[in-house]
Amino acid sequence: MTSIEEETGTPSAEEMIRQLVKGQEAVVRTARAVFPAAEAANDEPTADLLTQRMQIHEKNAWMLRSLVA
């Protein structure tokens, strides 16, 4: 049920960073997809957790992108 693909080979360092960016972005997309359900259920703790995770993973993706830019 994962949206992050498993690596089978040995990618270059730059490709590893690109894969990390994709992984961070996938986590953000998943959290965004779940967020409406938390809001609909008035589940504030879960909504807050999702918000925090999205912020962390968006920042990580941004920082990783700066390495390959």
Buried (B, 14 or more C-beta within 10 A) or exposed (E): EEEBEEEEEEEEEEEBBBBBBBBBBBBBEBBEEBBEEBEEEEEEEBBEBBEEBBEBBBEBBEEBBEEEE
